[in-house]
Amino acid sequence: MPGYPILQDISFDVFSGDRITIVGTAGAGKTSLLRLINRLNEPSSGKIYLENQEYRQIPIIQLRQEVTLLQQEFKLLGMTVREALAYPLVLRGLSKQKIQERISYWQEQLQIPDEWLGRTEVQLSAGQRQLVAIARTLVIQPKILLLDEPTSALDPGKASRMINIITQLTQPPTTAILMVNHQFDLAQEFSTRLLHLQQGQLLANLPTSEIDWGDLKASLIQAEIQASEEW
């Protein structure tokens, strides 16, 4: 509703090597938080810092090379898979050889077949598009990687493999990862820390070793029931 804050009183730090899962009911502000961190949205109050530099002082192109968001909906915008993977690296000024090496590395890691590279968006299934979207994000090798339900279109086996590959980015700790995910088994496998949002507020910011996953799941179910009754 107009004037209603989507997020309020949110404060937390992100460090290199963090693997943070963000949970909450529908409308809790999870995706909105990722969009703020990527500067797709601007905060109406408060500030965000990257390595002690206020966000608004960082050129937007530079910021999004350092802080990359993988959204739920991914478009190739008329490009082939190969062109889509290469495009952000061309913008960074990498040589053709370096671009090919980077693409080949992530193609192998994600088990993307060669025949996909010449395909366009309409020639890919939902799961294939999601895998390409993840590859396009990973080739950039950002400082902070933001993932919005990255495994939603993947079967359990591919989803688990994807989480394992993404986790490797933080070993040694160079990339921090924030992931919105409702699959608790993957969250437990992946996370070092968990943020619990409810109605735009941060209810918990805890190491996963301190999380009672049964209680958390029950809390989310109860919040969903309450929200549906209010509607």
Summary of the structure (lengths in Angstrom):
residues: 231
radius of gyration: 18.1
end to end distance: 13.4
largest distance: 57.2
contacts: 654
relative contact order: 0.20
helix: 45%
strand: 16%
